[in-house]
Amino acid sequence: AITAYRRTLDLSPELAEAHVNLGICLQQTGDIAAAKAMFGRAIRLRSDTFGRIAQALPAAPRGELWLDSERLRRSLAG
């Protein structure tokens, strides 16, 4: 899936959902830093992806739970 999402983003880098989905896949592999980079790109493209990202972050085995949503937004804005 990671390869497919990367290929999709090579062809259409404006697809926020592909950034979110790639971030989720990367998070599942334990690469939180790369996942958060993808999440940040998704939010910059479409701010309405934030809710899905906030739900995805704590869902993975190596996820993160953020109680302050504004702090999370700032963290992803990088």
N, C-alpha and C positions, 0 to 999 in steps of 0.2 A: 504494500500500500504506500509506503514511503516513496518508493521509486515512482509510482504512478502519480502521486500528488506533486512531486518535484517536477516531473515532466509536464503536468498540467500547468504548473506555475511558470515554467519556462515559456510555454506557449501563450498563457493568459495570466500575467502577474497581477492583474486587477481583481482576480476572483477571491474575495475575502473568505468565503466559505472553504476554499481549498487551503488557505493559510490556517484556518481554524482546524480543519481535519488533519493537516500535516502536523500541526502542533500537538494534537491529541495523540497521534501515532508516535511522535518523538517522545512525548511524555511517557507513553507506555513502555518505551525502551529504557527509560531512566534518564534521558537527556533533557532535563528540565530547562537548562539554559537555552537550548535550541528551540524547545517548545515555546518558551516565553517570548523568544524573538519572533516566532511565527504569529503568536497571539497578538503581539504588539503591532505587527504589520497589518493584521486583520482589522484591528480597532482603528488604525489610521485610515484604512480604506473604507470601513463601514463601522461607525460607532455602535450600531445596534447589535454587533456580534459580542459585545461585552458580557451580556447575560449568559450566553452559552459558554463563554470562556470561564467565567466565574464558577459555573457549575462543573466544568470539566477539570479544573485545577485540583480539587480535592478528591476526584473520583478515581484517579490512578493509584496503583500501589505505592508510588513515590510522588504523590501529589502534594499540594499545598492548600491549606485552608486560610483564607484571608477574611478577617472580620471587619476590616475597614475597606469598603469598596473604592473609596476615593484614593486611598493609598495604593491599592492594587492598580487602579487606572494609571496613576503617576509612575508606578514601577514598570508597567508595560509600555509607557510612552517613550521610555528610554531615550 
